[in-house]
């Protein structure tokens, strides 16, 4: 099995990276970290204060007062905001879906959460997924993957999940932000997940690890 302690998995919205990362972590006995949930938790907290996610200065000020923790439960990190454990419903509400790319582009928010993500390596071996894990958070990892899928497939997946956010707009925001934009990390293995089954995508990652 890999000697390095962090396997990085990046990719755009609804590419399937979260599902792939979660199952991969289970297979390897690693801790699964969904960094998107950390940005979602911060977005939820900012929205709770009544701040407009499009107002970067207000987001920065609101985020500075948020206490965010990532306790591990059943092999994966959870997110607590000011002592409250957030639910799947909290993290995936339509207001959070619409605001998360706006909050995530604020440099101070990214700097803080990147530091938090690096600190999680102390837990032990991780499968960490997000938008900038192989490019910014753990660029030195030799085990980097980029899970992709066509825009049409990803939009259909979001609709099937009952979400109204636009993947094209999130792609644009994530790829054009000045701080840690979404890119294919140098040295990453790219896996097109447009037409693979979930198990097939995980098997593709496992084949490269072996």
C-alpha positions, 0 to 999 in steps of 0.5 A: 500500500502507498507509503505517503499519508495523503491521497489527494482527489480533486475535481469539479462539482458533481464529478463523483469525487466525493463518492470515489474518495469515500469508498477508496478510504473505506477500502484502504482503512484511511480517514476520509476528508471532504474539504468541500464540507469545510467550505460549506460549513463556513458558508452556512455560518456566514449565511447564519450571520445574515451576510451576503456571500457575494460581499467578500469583505463582509464574508472575511469579517464574519468568517474570522469569528467562526470556530470550525472543528473537524472531529472524526466519526466512523472513518471520516471527518465531520464539521462543527461550527461554534460547537454545533455538528452540522447535518447533511441537510445543513451542508447541502441546502440550496442557499449553501450550494449557491454561496459556497463558491463565493465564500471559498474564493475569499483569500482569508477563508482559503488560507485558514481552511488550507491550514486546517486541512494540512493539520488533519494529516496528524490524524493518520493516513487520509484520502482528502478530496476537494478543489485544490488538494493536490495543487495547494494543500498537499502538492508534495503527495505522489498520490494525486488524482483528478476525477472529471466528468462532462458538464452535461453529466455533472449537471444531470447528477445535480438535478437528480440530487434535487439541487438547483445550483448551476455546475457551469457557474460553479466551475467558472467561479472555482476555476477563475478565482485568484486564490487556489483556483481549480486546476488539474494538479501537476502529476495527477492521474486524470480519470474521466468518470462520465460513464464509469460506475462508482466501483469502476472509478474506484477500481481505476484509482486502486489500479494506479495505487498498486 
